[in-house]
Amino acid sequence: RAAKAARTVVIAGVPDGLLQDDVMSDILVIHFQTSKNNGGDVEEVLYPTRTKGVAYITFEDQEVVESVLRKHEHRLQDKRLSQYYPLKVTRYCENVSAVLVYWSIV
């Protein structure tokens, strides 16, 4: 098994404050376990985090990280959400805050 950091992705654009945190975590797990989203078995979801609208997802296998990152567009959809939400998925890195600042500029 690869190190946990290598099996983790950072998700930005998670709708904040719409649903209870545990419900949003469940929706994220469902999204990232679905084959149409190039997903696989999720080991852990870290949500909420200190950064609003950001979650960390750790997969059981590193290959799933590569597969998820190859998907061009992730849209978070669920019957409990009134619309879809585009998500930005990137590889986990130690300097996540710099990545998030970049996203807010782009």
N, C-alpha and C positions, 0 to 999 in steps of 0.2 A: 504493500500500500504506500502510495506516495504521501509525502508530508501534507499535513492539513492545509497549509497555505496554497499548495499546488492544486488542491482539489476544491478551492473556494473561488467564487466569483462575487463581484460587487454589483448590486442592482441599484440603479438610480431611477427616480421617477415613480416610486411607489406612492400611490395616493395616500396622503396623510390625513388622519382625522375623520375619514369617512366611515370606517368600521372599527370594531374593537381590534386591538393588536393581535390577539390570538386568531381571530377570524382572518385577518389579512395574512398572517403567517400561513394558515391553512391554504388560502388561495394561491400564495406563492409556491407552496409545495406542489399543489396540483398542477400549476402551470409548468414547473420545471421538471416534473416527472413524466409529463405527456410526451409521447414520441413525436407528435406533430411539431413540438417545440424543440426537437432534438435532445430532449431531456433524458433523465435516468434516475436511479435511486438517490434520493436526497438523504444525507446523513444528519444535517442540522441546518436550521434557519435561525439567523440572529436578526430579530426585528421586534421592537424598534431598536434603533441604534442612537448614538449621540447625535448623528447627523440626520436631520429631518428628511424623510422620503427615501432613505437608503436602507438596504438590507444586505446581509451576507448569506450566501447559500453555499454549503459544503456538500459536495457529492461523494458517494462511496468510491467512485472510480474517477481517476484523472481524465480518462478518455471522454467522459461525459462533459467535462469542462470544455475540451476542444470542440466537441460537437455543438454545444450550446453557443459558444463564441462564433461558430461558423454561420449560425442562423442570422440572416440579414436583419430581420425585424422581429422584436418580441413585443406582442400586444397583450397586456393583462386584461382578460375578459372573464367575467363571472356574472351570474344572474343577480348577485348581491351588489354589483356595481352598476351605476346608471349609464356608463359609457365604457369604452376601452381606454386603456392608458398605455402609451408607448413607454417601454422600459429601455434603459441603456445598460447593457451588460458588458462588463470588462473583467479582465483577469485581476485577481487580488494582488495588491502590492502593498508594501509597507507604508508608502506615502499616499494613502488613499485621499487625504484632504487636498493634495495638489491636483489629483485627477478630478475631484469634484469641482474645484475652482475652475478648471479647464472647461468642464461640461457647462457650467453656468455662463461662461463667456461665449461658447460656440452657439 
